[in-house]
Amino acid sequence: MHPDLQSAIEQAAAAGSPASPASLHHQLKALATRLGTQHGTTPWVPSKDTLRILLGRGRTLQRSAAQHGAAAAEIDAIPHSTVPAVLPHDVWTLDEFMSRRWCGLYGLHHPDGPRWVSYRPEVVVIIDNATRVITGYWVVDPAGRTQPDGPTPLSGFADDDVLAALLAAAIPSLGTAATRPFSGHLPHGQLRWDNAKAHAALTARLKEIGIEPPHLPAYRPINRGIVEHPYGLFANATPSG
């Protein structure tokens, strides 16, 4: 989004009596037209429905910051779940995030011989929507994801990593001591994840056991808010060094 449009939206959201989504949309279209005349390209303008969500979020953050401070507003800005569940193991949500903690890995191939390499591992996490507990997780092994001609571990994850997290959630003996009390199940209703390539590779195998994940677009954290919210908490609580 163009910075001038972003600034206009933020100012509208922070106003004591913000404009309606329709009025703000009209103002942004006029601003976009002026920017297009100046720079030759008319920037994208959010829809009225998107503006309604952004204005509502801005008012929530403003109230939260006034009552509890900036840290509380930052936590409230993290997407929350949009798919409630009543019974445990009815709906699970799976997603991946990059740890803030740097780790050291020794022995990767290098022109000058084995050496230590720093990296931040990806973590695959599964959360039960009803109870909010982590039923299984898997820390991606970077030794299996390296560049063919260099020592740097590749970021990301593979379908085997996602499968390992699912197995840890389904079979207690494969999980860690922290998740073992909550594992030993599969979701009765739905397993929610985005349409990442590693997820798509497992969809057919899940359908064979009666689990059919919905097709959710990537880069839409609101669809998986149940896991995005803890990720924000982890990021605030985990040292980055």
VONUSE-22343 format. One line per 10 residues: their letters; for each residue x, y, z of N, C-alpha, C, CB. Coordinates in steps of 0.1 Angstrom, whole numbers, plus 2048, in hexadecimal, padded with zeros to 3 digits. Atoms other than C-alpha are relative to their C-alpha. Glycine has a CB too. Example, Ala and Ser with C-alpha at 12.3 -4.5 7.8 and 13.67 -1.06 7.14 Angstrom:
# residues 2
AS = 809,7F4,800,87B,7D3,84E,809,80C,800,7F6,800,80C  7F7,7F5,800,889,7F5,847,7F8,80B,808,804,805,7F2 $
# end
This chain:
# residues 241
MHPDLQSAIE = 808,7F4,800,800,800,800,809,80C,800,7F6,800,80C  7F9,7F4,801,80C,823,7F8,801,806,80E,7FA,80A,7F6  7FF,7FA,7F3,81A,834,817,7F7,80B,803,80E,806,802  809,7F5,7FE,804,853,813,7F2,7FA,803,7FF,809,7F4  80D,806,7FD,7E5,83C,812,800,7FA,80E,7FC,7F6,7F5  7FE,806,7F3,7F2,829,830,7FF,80A,80B,80D,7F8,801  800,7F5,7F6,7F7,849,843,7F2,806,802,809,80B,7FC  80E,7FB,7FF,7D4,855,83B,7F7,7F7,807,7FA,803,7F1  808,80A,7F9,7C4,835,847,803,800,80F,803,7F2,7FB  7FC,800,7F2,7D8,836,868,7FB,80D,807,810,800,801 $
QAAAAGSPAS = 805,7F4,7FA,7CE,85A,86E,7F1,7FF,802,803,80C,7F7  80E,801,7FF,7AA,852,867,7FC,7F6,80C,7FA,7FA,7F3  803,809,7F5,7AB,834,87F,803,806,80E,809,7F3,7FE  7FD,7FA,7F3,7BB,849,89B,7F7,80C,803,80F,804,7FF  808,7F5,7FD,7A2,865,898,7F5,7FD,80A,7F9,805,7F3  80A,802,7F6,789,86A,8B4,7F3,7FC,7FB,7FE,80D,808  80C,804,806,76C,867,89D,803,7FD,7F1,7F4,80B,801  7FB,803,80D,77A,855,87E,7F5,800,7F5,806,7F2,800  809,7FF,80B,76A,858,85C,7FA,7F2,7FD,807,805,7F3  806,80D,803,753,83C,84F,809,7FA,7F5,7F2,802,7FB $
PASLHHQLKA = 7F8,807,80B,763,821,838,7FD,806,7F2,7FD,7F2,800  803,7FB,80D,750,82F,81A,806,80E,7FE,7F1,801,7FF  7FB,7F3,801,75B,853,821,810,7FF,7FE,7FD,809,80C  7F2,802,800,77F,848,827,805,7FA,7F2,806,7F7,80B  7FD,806,80D,77F,833,807,800,80B,7F5,7F6,7F5,7FD  801,7F5,80A,774,851,7F3,80C,809,801,7F3,808,802  7F4,7F8,7FE,790,866,802,80D,7FA,7FB,801,804,80F  7F4,807,804,7AA,84C,7FB,800,7FF,7F1,800,7F2,806  800,801,80E,79F,848,7D7,804,80D,7FA,7F1,7FC,7FB  7FB,7F2,805,7A3,86E,7D2,80F,802,802,7F8,80B,807 $
LATRLGTQHG = 7F2,7FF,7FD,7C5,86C,7E2,808,7F7,7F6,803,7FC,80E  7F9,809,809,7CF,84E,7CC,800,806,7F2,7F9,7F3,800  801,7FA,80D,7C4,861,7AD,80B,80B,7FF,7F2,806,7FD  7F6,7F5,800,7DA,87F,7B7,80E,7FA,7FF,7FF,809,80C  7F2,807,801,7F8,867,7BD,803,7FB,7F3,800,7F6,80B  7FE,805,80D,7F2,857,79C,803,80A,7F6,7F3,7F9,7FB  7FC,7F5,809,7F3,878,78A,80E,805,802,7F6,80C,803  7F3,7FC,7FE,813,881,79B,80B,7F6,7FC,802,803,80F  7F5,80A,802,826,860,798,7FD,7F7,7F4,801,7F8,80C  803,808,80B,815,850,77A,7F9,7F2,802,80D,7FD,7F9 $
TTPWVPSKDT = 807,80C,7FC,807,832,78D,7F7,802,80B,80B,7F5,803  80A,7FE,7F5,7E7,832,7A1,801,7F4,80A,7F2,801,7FA  7FE,80A,7F6,7ED,81F,7C2,7F2,7F9,803,806,805,80C  80C,808,7FC,7D5,804,7CE,7F9,806,80C,804,7F1,803  808,7FB,7F4,7B9,80F,7E6,7F8,7F4,806,7F6,80B,7FB  807,80B,7F9,7AB,7F7,800,7F1,801,7FE,803,7FF,80F  80F,800,802,786,7ED,7FC,7FA,806,80D,7FB,7F2,7FD  808,7FB,7F4,76B,7FB,814,800,7F6,80B,7F2,804,7FB  800,80B,7F5,76A,7D9,826,80D,800,807,7FC,7F3,7F9  7F3,800,7F9,78F,7DA,82C,802,80C,808,80B,7FF,7F5 $
LRILLGRGRT = 7FE,7F4,7F8,78E,7FD,838,7F7,7FF,80D,7FB,80D,7F8  808,802,7F4,772,7F4,850,807,7F8,80B,7F2,7F9,7FC  7F8,809,7F7,788,7D9,85F,80C,808,806,806,7F4,7F9  7F5,7F8,7FC,7A6,7F1,861,7FC,80B,80A,807,806,7F4  805,7F5,7F7,792,80D,871,7FC,7FA,80E,7F4,807,7FA  804,806,7F3,783,7F5,88B,80C,7FB,808,7F8,7F4,7FD  7F4,804,7F9,7A6,7E7,893,807,80C,806,809,7F9,7F7  7FA,7F4,7FB,7B3,80A,897,7FA,805,80D,800,80B,7F6  807,7FC,7F4,798,813,8B0,803,7F7,80C,7F1,801,7FD  7FD,80A,7F5,79F,7F3,8C4,80E,803,805,7FF,7F2,7FA $
LQRSAAQHGA = 7F3,7FD,7FC,7C4,7FB,8C5,801,80D,808,80A,800,7F4  800,7F3,7F9,7BE,81F,8CF,7FB,7FE,80E,7F8,80A,7F8  806,802,7F2,7A8,814,8ED,80A,7F8,808,7F2,7F9,7FF  7F7,809,7F8,7C0,7F9,8F7,80D,808,804,805,7F4,7F7  7F4,7F8,7FD,7DE,811,8F6,7FD,80A,80B,806,807,7F4  804,7F6,7F6,7CB,82B,90A,7FF,7FA,80E,7F4,807,7FC  803,807,7F3,7C1,812,925,80C,7F8,806,7F5,7F7,7FF  7F6,80A,7FB,7DF,7FA,927,80E,803,7FB,7FC,7F3,7FC  7F3,7FD,805,7FC,80A,914,803,7FA,7F2,80A,7FB,80A  7FD,804,80E,80E,804,8F3,802,7F1,7FE,80D,807,7FC $
AAAEIDAIPH = 7FE,80E,801,818,7E0,8FB,7F3,7F8,7FE,807,7FB,80C  80D,806,801,7F4,7D6,8FF,7FA,802,7F2,7F6,805,80B  805,7FD,80E,7EA,7E7,8DE,808,7F7,7F6,802,80F,7FD  7F9,808,809,806,7D4,8CD,7FB,7F1,800,80F,800,803  805,80D,7FF,7F9,7B3,8DA,7F2,7FF,7F9,7FF,7FB,80E  80E,800,806,7D5,7BC,8CF,801,801,7F1,7F8,80C,806  7FF,7FF,80F,7E2,7C3,8AC,803,7F3,7FA,80B,80A,7FD  7FE,80D,805,7EB,79F,8A8,7F3,7F9,7FC,809,7F7,80A  80C,806,804,7D1,78C,894,7FB,7F5,80A,801,7FA,7F2  805,80A,7F7,7BA,776,8AA,7F7,7F6,7F7,7F7,807,80B $
STVPAVLPHD = 807,80B,807,7A6,757,8A1,7F3,805,7FA,7FE,7F4,809  80D,7FD,806,789,75B,889,7F7,7F3,7FF,801,806,7F2  808,80D,801,77D,736,88C,7FF,7FB,80E,807,7F6,7F7  802,805,7F3,770,72F,8AF,7FD,7F1,800,7F5,807,808  803,80E,7FE,76D,70B,8BB,7FC,7FD,80E,80C,7F7,7FC  806,803,7F3,759,6FD,8D8,807,7F4,806,7F1,7FE,7FF  7FB,80C,7FB,767,6DA,8DC,80F,7FE,7FD,7F9,7F4,7FA  7F2,803,803,78C,6D0,8DF,802,7F7,7F4,807,7FA,80D  7FC,808,80C,79C,6C2,8C0,7F5,800,7F5,803,7F2,804  80A,7FF,80A,77F,6CE,8AB,807,807,7F4,7F4,808,804 $
VWTLDEFMSR = 7F9,7F8,80B,794,6E8,897,80E,802,805,7F9,80E,7FE  7F2,7FD,7FE,7BA,6EA,896,804,80A,7F6,809,7F3,7FF  7F9,7F7,809,7CF,705,886,80F,7FE,800,7FC,80F,804  7F1,803,801,7F2,6FF,879,806,80C,7F8,802,7F3,7F9  7F9,7F6,807,80B,719,86F,80F,7FF,803,7FA,80E,803  7F2,800,7FE,830,720,86E,805,80E,803,808,7FA,7F4  7FA,7F3,7FD,845,73C,87C,80F,7FE,802,7FA,807,80C  7F2,800,7FE,86A,745,87E,804,804,80E,808,809,7F5  7FC,7FD,7F2,879,744,8A1,809,80D,800,808,7F4,806  7F7,7F4,7FE,889,764,8AD,80D,7FD,806,7F9,80A,809 $
RWCGLYGLHH = 7F3,804,7F9,8A5,751,8BE,809,7FA,7F5,7FD,7F5,80B  7F5,805,809,8C5,74C,8AA,806,7F3,805,80A,80B,7FD  7FA,80D,7FC,8D4,729,8AB,80D,7FE,7F8,7F7,7F4,7FE  7F4,803,807,8F6,71B,8A0,800,7F2,7FB,80C,802,809  7FF,80D,807,8FB,6FE,888,80E,7FE,7FB,7F5,7FF,7F5  7F2,803,804,91D,6EE,882,800,7F4,7F7,808,7FD,80D  7FE,80B,809,928,6D8,866,7FB,801,7F2,7FB,7F4,807  805,7FF,80E,917,6E5,847,80B,802,7F7,7F6,80D,7FF  7F5,800,809,92B,6E2,828,804,80F,7FD,7FC,7F9,7F3  7FB,7F2,802,941,701,821,80D,7FE,7F8,802,808,80D $
PDGPRWVSYR = 7F4,801,808,95D,707,808,80D,800,809,802,80C,7F7  7F4,800,7F7,975,70D,826,7FE,7F5,80B,801,80D,806  802,80A,7F6,968,6EF,83A,7F5,803,809,80D,7FE,808  80B,7FE,7F7,94E,6EA,855,802,80C,809,7FE,7F3,808  800,7F5,7F7,945,708,86A,7F3,802,806,805,80D,7F8  80C,7FD,7FA,92B,717,880,7F8,80A,7F7,802,806,80E  809,7F7,808,90D,728,86F,7F4,804,809,7FB,7F9,7F3  80C,7FB,7F8,8F2,73D,880,7F4,7FF,7F8,803,80E,805  80D,801,807,8CE,738,877,7F5,802,80A,7FE,7F3,7F8  80C,800,7F8,8AB,73D,884,7F6,7F6,7FB,7F9,80F,7FF $
PEVVVIIDNA = 808,80C,805,896,71D,882,7F1,804,7FF,801,7F5,80A  80F,7FF,801,872,71B,876,7FA,7F6,809,7FC,7FD,7F1  807,809,7F6,859,70C,88E,7F2,7FE,7FA,7FF,806,80E  80E,803,804,839,6FA,883,7F8,7FD,80C,800,7F3,7F6  808,801,7F4,81E,6FD,89D,7F1,7FD,7FD,800,80E,808  80E,804,801,7FB,6EE,8A1,7F9,804,80D,7FE,7F1,7FC  807,7FC,7F5,7E2,6FE,8B8,7F1,7FC,7FF,801,80F,802  80E,803,7FF,7BF,6F2,8C3,7F8,80C,802,7FE,7F5,80B  808,7F3,7FF,7A6,70E,8BD,7F8,801,80D,7F7,801,7F4  809,7FF,7F5,790,705,8DA,807,802,80D,7F8,7F3,802 $
TRVITGYWVV = 7F9,7FF,7F3,7A9,701,8F6,80D,809,800,805,7F2,804  7F4,7F8,802,7C6,716,8E8,80D,7F9,803,7FE,80D,808  7F4,807,7FC,7DF,6FB,8F1,808,7FC,7F3,7FD,7F4,808  7F8,805,80B,7FC,6F1,8DA,800,7F1,800,80F,806,800  801,80F,800,7F5,6CD,8D0,80C,7FA,7FA,7F4,7FC,7F9  7F4,805,806,815,6C9,8BD,808,80B,7F9,7FD,7F5,7F6  7F7,7F7,807,833,6DB,8AE,80C,7F9,7FB,803,80C,809  7F4,805,805,852,6D5,89B,80A,80B,7FC,7FD,7F7,7F3  7F5,7F7,804,873,6E8,898,807,7FB,7F4,80A,803,80C  7FA,805,80D,880,6E6,874,80F,7FF,802,7FC,80A,7F5 $
DPAGRTQPDG = 7F2,803,800,8A2,6D7,871,807,806,7F4,803,7F0,800  7FA,7F9,80B,8B7,6EF,85C,80A,7F8,7F8,807,80D,805  7F6,808,807,8D1,6D4,854,7FA,7F9,7F4,805,7F5,80A  806,806,80C,8B8,6C5,83B,7FC,80A,7F6,7F4,7F8,805  804,7F5,80A,8B2,6E7,82A,80B,80A,7FF,7F3,807,806  7F4,7F8,803,8D3,6F5,81E,801,803,7F1,80D,7FA,806  7FD,7FD,80E,8DE,706,7FE,80A,7F5,7FB,805,80E,7FF  7F7,80A,806,8EF,6ED,7E6,80E,805,7FF,7FB,7FC,7F3  7F2,7FB,803,90D,704,7E2,805,80A,80B,801,807,7F3  7FC,7F7,7F5,90F,716,804,7FC,7FB,80D,7FA,80E,7FE $
PTPLSGFADD = 803,805,7F2,90D,712,82A,7F4,806,806,80C,804,808  80B,7F9,7F9,8EF,728,831,7F3,7F7,800,7FD,80D,7FA  80C,808,800,8D0,714,83C,7F5,808,7F9,7FB,7FD,80F  80C,7FA,807,8B1,71B,827,7F5,802,80A,7FB,7F8,7F4  80B,7FE,7F7,894,72B,838,7F4,7F8,7FB,7FC,80F,800  80C,807,805,871,71B,836,7FF,7F2,807,800,7FF,7F2  804,80D,7FB,864,6F8,83C,7FC,7F7,7F4,7F6,801,80B  805,809,80A,85B,6D9,829,7F4,7F8,805,80C,7F6,7FC  80C,808,7FC,83D,6C1,829,804,7F6,80B,7FA,7F9,7F4  7FC,809,7F5,851,6A9,83F,800,807,80E,80E,7FA,7FD $
DVLAALLAAA = 800,7F9,7F4,854,6C4,859,7F2,802,805,807,80E,7FF  80E,7FF,7FC,82F,6CA,859,7FA,7F3,805,7F7,806,7F4  805,80D,7FC,828,6A5,85B,805,7FC,80D,805,7F5,7F5  7FB,803,7F3,83F,6A2,879,7F8,807,80B,80F,805,800  808,7FA,7F6,82B,6BC,88B,7F2,7FA,802,7FE,80F,7FC  80C,807,7FF,80B,6AA,883,801,7F3,807,7FA,7FE,7F2  7FE,80D,7F9,819,689,88F,803,802,80F,80C,7F8,7FA  7FE,7FD,7F2,825,699,8AF,7F3,803,807,809,80C,801  80D,7FD,7FA,801,6A5,8B5,7F7,7F4,801,7F9,80B,7F8  809,80C,801,7F1,684,8AC,806,7F4,809,7FF,7FB,7F2 $
IPSLGTAATR = 7FA,80B,7F9,80A,66C,8BE,808,806,80C,809,7F8,7F6  7F9,7FA,7F5,814,676,8E1,80F,7FD,802,7F9,7FC,80D  7F2,804,7FE,834,662,8E1,80A,808,7F7,802,7F2,7FE  7F8,7F8,809,840,678,8C4,801,80E,803,7FB,7FE,7F2  800,7F2,7FC,839,699,8D5,809,802,80B,7F2,804,804  7F8,7FC,7F5,84C,6AC,8EF,7F9,7FE,80D,805,80E,7FE  807,801,7F3,845,6AA,914,7F6,80B,802,80B,801,80B  809,7F5,7FE,834,6CC,912,7F3,7FE,7F9,807,80D,7FB  80C,802,807,81B,6C2,8F8,7F9,7F2,802,802,802,7F1  805,80E,7FF,816,69D,901,7F3,7FF,807,80B,7F8,807 $
PFSGHLPHGQ = 80D,801,7FA,7F9,6A3,919,7F4,804,7F7,800,808,80C  80B,7FA,809,7E5,6B4,8FD,800,7F9,7F2,802,80F,7FE  7FF,806,80D,7EF,69D,8E0,7F8,7F3,800,80E,7FE,7FC  807,80D,801,7E1,67B,8D4,7F3,801,7F9,7FE,7FB,80E  80C,7FE,807,7C6,689,8BE,802,805,7F2,7F7,80A,808  800,7F9,80C,7BD,695,89C,7F4,809,800,800,7F6,7F3  80B,7F7,800,7A5,6B2,894,7F3,7F9,7FB,802,80C,7F8  80C,807,804,781,6A5,892,7F9,808,7F4,7F6,7FF,80B  807,7F7,809,775,6C3,87D,809,805,7F5,7F9,80B,806  7F9,7F9,80A,78F,6D7,86B,80F,802,804,7FA,80E,7FE $
LRWDNAKAHA = 7F2,7FC,7FE,7B5,6DD,868,802,80C,7F6,80A,7F4,7FC  7FF,7F4,807,7BB,700,85D,80F,804,7FD,7F9,80C,807  7F3,7FB,804,7DB,70B,84A,7FF,807,7F3,80A,7F4,800  800,7F9,80D,7E4,720,82C,804,7F7,7F5,809,80D,801  7FD,809,80B,7EB,713,80A,80E,800,7FC,7F8,805,7F4  7F1,801,803,811,711,80D,802,7F3,7F9,808,801,80D  7FD,80C,808,821,6F7,7F7,802,7F4,809,80D,803,7F8  7FE,80C,7F7,82B,6E1,814,7F3,7FB,806,80A,805,80C  80D,804,7FB,807,6E1,820,7F9,7F8,7F5,7F8,80C,805  807,807,80B,7F9,6D8,7FE,805,7F2,7FE,802,809,7F3 $
ALTARLKEIG = 7FA,80E,802,811,6BA,7FC,7FA,7F6,809,80F,800,801  805,809,7F7,800,6AB,81A,7F0,7FF,800,804,804,80E  80F,800,800,7DB,6B3,812,7FA,7F3,7FC,7FC,80B,7F6  806,80C,804,7D5,693,7FF,801,7F5,80B,807,7FB,7F3  7FE,80A,7F6,7E3,67E,81B,7F6,802,80C,80E,800,805  809,7FD,7F5,7CD,690,835,7F2,7FC,7FC,801,80F,803  80D,803,805,7AE,68B,81F,7FD,7F1,802,7FE,804,7F2  802,80E,7FE,7B4,665,822,7FB,7FC,80E,80D,7F9,7FC  804,803,7F2,7AE,667,847,7F5,809,805,80C,801,80A  80C,7F8,7FD,790,67E,845,802,80E,804,7F9,7F9,80B $
IEPPHLPAYR = 7FD,7F2,7FD,7A1,6A0,84A,802,807,7F3,80C,801,809  7FF,7F8,80C,79C,6B9,82E,801,80F,803,7F3,7FE,7F7  7FE,7F1,7FC,7AC,6DB,835,7FA,809,7F6,810,802,801  805,7F6,80A,79B,6F9,826,80B,807,7F9,7F7,80A,808  7F6,7F9,808,7AD,70C,80B,801,80F,805,7FC,7FF,7F1  7FE,7F3,7FB,7BA,72B,81C,80C,807,7FA,802,800,810  7F5,7F9,807,7CF,745,80A,80C,803,80A,7FC,80D,7FA  7F5,7FC,7F8,7F2,74D,817,800,80F,803,80D,7FB,7F9  7FE,7F2,7FD,7FC,76E,827,7F3,806,805,806,808,7F4  80C,7FA,7FA,7DA,772,837,7FF,7FB,80F,7F3,7FB,7F8 $
PINRGIVEHP = 800,805,7F2,7E1,76E,85D,7F3,7FF,807,80A,808,807  80D,800,7F9,7BE,775,867,7F9,7F3,7FE,7F7,80B,7FA  806,80D,802,7B4,753,859,806,7F6,80A,802,7FB,7F2  7FA,809,7F7,7CB,743,872,804,807,80D,80D,7F9,7FA  7FD,7F7,7F4,7C9,75C,88F,803,7F8,80C,7F5,809,802  7FE,808,7F4,7C9,740,8A9,80F,7FD,802,7F8,7F3,7FF  7F2,802,7FE,7EE,73A,8A2,808,80D,7FE,805,7F6,7F6  7F9,7F3,802,7F8,75D,896,801,807,80E,7F9,808,7F6  800,7F9,7F3,7EF,76B,8B9,80B,7FB,809,7F2,7FF,806  7F5,805,7F8,806,753,8CC,80E,804,7FA,7FF,7F2,802 $
YGLFANATPS = 7F3,7FC,806,822,75B,8B3,804,80E,804,7FF,7FF,7F1  7FC,7F3,7FC,820,77F,8BC,804,800,80F,7F4,809,7FF  7FC,801,7F2,822,776,8E1,80E,7FA,801,7F6,7F7,808  7F2,806,800,840,760,8DA,80A,80A,7FD,800,7F4,7F7  7F6,7F6,805,851,77C,8C7,803,80A,80B,7FA,807,7F4  7FE,7F6,7F5,84C,794,8E5,807,7FA,80C,7F3,806,804  7FA,806,7F4,857,77B,8FF,80D,7F9,7FD,7F6,7F6,805  7F4,808,803,874,769,8ED,80B,80A,7FD,7FD,7F7,7F4  7F4,7F8,803,897,779,8ED,803,7FE,7F1,80C,7FD,809  7FC,801,80E,8A3,781,8CA,80E,7FC,7FE,7FD,80D,7F9 $
G = 7F2,803,801,8C7,779,8D2,803,7F1,801,808,807,80A $
# end
